[in-house]
Amino acid sequence: MAVTTEYPHIILDEQGTPTIQGTSLKVIELITERLAYGWSPEELHLQHPYLSLSQVHAALAYYWDHAGELDQGIAKRLKSVDKLGKIAKQQSLLLARLKAQGLL
């Protein structure tokens, strides 16, 4: 069951993750795009036409009031991506060796 917050358009989902109401988009995902691409609220709105500009601004307001917590979440996601990248590279090297030996 979702829980409302003091931020219009922002709810906490069953796991307590801030999400934009009426969507499956998490606040952290929108913020990650803003940080990665330097997008303005208007550009975020253009990239996500199903969001209203007020939903985008509510997500940004939520972020600024909870930046420390959300920044930790972003850092955790980046570590996971790095770990997955290393695993994929190791698997690619293994496949290359197997192919070189004619085993694949």
N, C-alpha and C positions, 0 to 999 in steps of 0.2 A: 504494500500500500504506500503510495507516494505521500509525502508530507510537504505542506506548503511552507514557504519561508517569508521573511519580511520583504523580500524582493519580488516585485511583480514579475510574472513569467518564469520564475525559477522555483523548481521543486526539488526535493531530495527523493531519489528513487528508493527502492526496497533495500539497497545496499548503503544508503546514505550519501549517494553521489549526486552532486548538484547537476541538474538536467534542465534544459529549456522545456517548459511546459508545453505539452501537445506534440512533442517531437521525441526522438530517441537521442538527440544530440546533447552530449555532455558539455558543460561549461568548459572543462579542461581541454576538450577537443577544439572548441572555437578559439580559446586563448592560445593554444599551440599554433594554430594557423596564423593568428595575429603576430605572434612572436617570430615564427619562421619566415613569413612573407612581408611583415611590416604593414599589413593591411589596416586601413582605417575602418571605423564602424560602417561607413557607407560601402566600402569594398567587401567587407564581410557579408553585408546584406545582399550585395550583387552576387556573391559566390554561393549564397544560400537563399535563393529567392522565396523559399517557403517560410523564412523567418521575417518577422516585421522588424523594422529598425528599432522599435522599443524593446523587442526581445533581445536584440544584439546589445543594446545599451544596458539592459538589466544584467546580462551575462558579464559584461565588462565591469559594471558596478560591483557585482558579486565577487569577481576576481580581485579587484582592488581592495576590497574589505577582507579578503581571505588569501592574499597573495602568498604568504609564507607557506601555508598548507598546500595550496595548489602548485606552487613552484616545486615543492618536495615531490608531489605526484608526477610532475613533468620530468623531474630528474630520474625518478624511478622508472618511468616509461623509456627514457633514453638509454638507461642501463640495460633494460630488457632488449631493446632493439640492437644495441651493441653486442650483447651476448648471442642473440639469434644470428647476427651477421657473422660472428666468429664460427658458430656451429655450421652455418651454410658454407663458409669458406673451407672448413675442414672436410665437409662432405664432398665438396667439389674436387679437392685435392685427392681424396680417396678414389672418387670415380675416375679421375684422370689417370691415376696409377693402375687401376684395374683395366681400363681401356688400353693403356700402353702395354700391359702384359697379355692382352688378348683375352682377358677373362670376361669382358662385357661386349 
